Amino acid sequence: MVRYILKHLYRTGPDGLCGNDDCGQMSAWYVFSAMGFYPVCPGTPYYVIGSPSLDRVKIHLDNGKIFEIIAKNYSPENIYISQVFLNGKELNRLWITHDEIMKGGKMVFEMSKTPNVSKKFEPIPSN
C-alpha cells in the first residue's frame, strides 16, 4: 500500500499532494516512506518498516553518525520485504526505534516479488 500511495498520490504539479500538506508533514512522510520506514505516531519513538522505493540512502545525523539504508534486489516489481537486517542482525519485527537510528549503522532490506508470509513479527510495544 505504501508503494501504491507513493506512486499514485504524489505527483509534480498543483494537485501533486492528495490533501493539505499541513506544514510539510505529508512531504516528510513521503521522504521517510521512500527510505523504507516512517514515524507511526507523533510523540512515540517508533518507525514502522514499509517498502523502500530507493536502493540506497545515507542519513547524516546531527551527532556525526551515519545511518545507511540499502534495498538489495530493489526494483519497481520487488515491492515485498523478505528479510530486514539492522547492523547485521535479522529483525523479527517490522519497526525500529529512534534510538536505533541515532546510533548510526546500517539497515538492509532483502526485496522480493512475493511476500514472506511464513514469518511472524513482534508488534510495536504499547505504552
N, C-alpha and C positions, 0 to 999 in steps of 0.2 A: 504494500500500500504506500509506503514511504517513497519508493521509486516512482510509482504512478503519480503521486502528488508533485514530486519534483519535476517530472517531465511534462505534466499536463496543466498544472495550475499556476505555474510560474513561467512568465514569458517576458520578452522585451516589449515595450510599448506602454501606452497609457493604462491599459487594462491588464497589465502583466502580473498583478497580485490578485488573489481570489477574495480580497477584502481589504479593510483598512489596515495599513502596516503597523499601526499602534506603536509609534516611536521606534520602529526598526525591529520589533520582535519577530515578525514573520520573516523578515530578511535574515535575521540571526538564526532562526530555526532552519532556514534553507541551508545556510553555510554549515551549521552543525550536522544536519542530516546528510549533506553531501560528503562529509568526512566519515560518517558511519555511526554516529551517536548524537543524541540530543537531550537537553535537560527535560526530565519528565514532569517536574513540578517546581515552580519558583520557591526558593527557600529551603529546598532539600538538596542534599549533596549527591544525588544520583542522576546518572545519564543512562538512558535506555539505548541499547545497541540496535541499530537499524541495518540498512543495506547501503554501504558506501557507493557513491557514484563517481568516485575519484580513485585512481590506482595508488596514489602516494601523496601524503600530506605531512608537512613538518610544522608543528606549532612551537614557536619560540616563546617560552613562558617568561613572565616578569622576573622570576627567580634565577634566570640564566640557564635553566634546563630546557631540554627539547623533548617533546612528546611526538613520536612519529607514528603514523598510521599507514599500513601497507595492505592493499587488497590484492592478494595473489589470485591469478586466473580471472582478473577483472575483465568484464566485457558487458555490453548492454544486455546480453542474454543471460549472463551469470548473475542473477539477482538474489540468489539464496546463499546463506552462510552455512557452510558445512561444519566449520570449526572456527573458534576465535582464541587467539593466544595473547596473553599480556605478559610481556617480558619473558617470553619463552615457556610460560606455563599455560596449559589449556584452561580456559574458563568454563565453569559448569553453570554459568549464569549469563543472562543477557542484559547486564548492566555493569557499569563501572562507577567508581566514586570520584568526586572532585580531588580528593587527596591522592588517589592513584594517578590521576593526570598530572598533578602538580609535582609529583616525584620524578617526572620525566620517564622516558623509556620508550617502549615500542609495543603497539597493538597490531597484530597481524590477523587479517581475515582470510580464510580459505573460501573462495567463492565457487558456486556451483550452479548448474542449470536446474537442479532439482533440490527440494528442501530436505533437510536432515530431520526426519520425523521420529527417528528412533531414540533421540537423546532427550533426557529430562533435564530441566533447568531450575535452579533456585529462584524463588520470587524475590522481588525487592523487599527488604525489611520494612515492616510497618513501625512507625514511631508512636 
